[in-house]
Amino acid sequence: MSGRTNLGRVVGEQNHVMKLLAHDLRWRLVEELVLTDRRVHELGEKANQAQNLVSYHLAKLRRAGVVRERRSSADARDVYYSLDLDGLRFALEQSIKVIHPGLKLAELQITRDTFAPNRPTRVLFLCTHNSARSQLAEAILRHQASGMVDVASGGSDPQEVHPFVFRTLRELGVGGEGLRSKDLSIFADETFDYVITLCDIVREVSPTFPGEPEHLHWSLADPVAAARSPRAAEVAFGQAADELTTRIHYLLPALIKRAEA
């Protein structure tokens, strides 16, 4: 991964990520990006700091490979920032090894017994067409959570599920049974613990859901837009699936904590 390469270089220069994160504002920015992507003005509001100062520290985090940026597909003037979760984990592991070679980060093991059995956590993924990103996310979360999370997906302008969704899931060893495109309006009266928007456009039109769910945003490129040929589609869908697999892997501890609460 590019983030891992960049962070390996940083560690090699003895500029360890723990030292980078020791700064109060940079730590706050990372906290705000743990589960959701944000624009710079949103980060400024959350941290109660001027946008130019926030941008300065985001640039430091970006050069270290801790933070990534992506131009918004809803408004090209906006940029969404996200954490490179695998890269950050790698950098922390390398920093810990400098302290003691026997230290390492523990890996969460997910089984059917991990989640509280009394009420399943409910997650809704949304994107504009509900044809690619949200379908992949629905299937991958169901798979990673061993079926113990009640997960659904919908779109503001639903279209047929793209055939590469099923092909990509098969290559991952993830079941795609029952996936179909749905209008997000059918969930208007349902209660969810998390509503996760996967495209910048649907974030702007997503309705309010009952029960005060946690709203997260993951700014992902639309693989359908890049599917100009079978080979291009294979690459784009593979990249989307890889990113969703990583993000969902790191989301699971939050789902477990919510279920326990």
Secondary structure, DSSP 8 states (H G I E B T S, - for coil): -HHHHHHHHHHHTT--HHHHHTSHHHHHHHHHTSSS-EEHHHHHHHHT--HHHHHHHHHHHHHTTSEEEEE-SS-TT-EEEEE-HHHHHHHHHHHHHHH-TT---------TTSS-SSS-EEEEEEESSSSSHHHHHHHHHHHHTTT-EEEEEEESS-----HHHHHHHHHHT---TT----BGGGGTT---SEEEE-SHHHHHH----TT--EEEE-----GGGG-SSHHHHHHHHHHHHHHHHHHHHHHHHHHHHHHH-
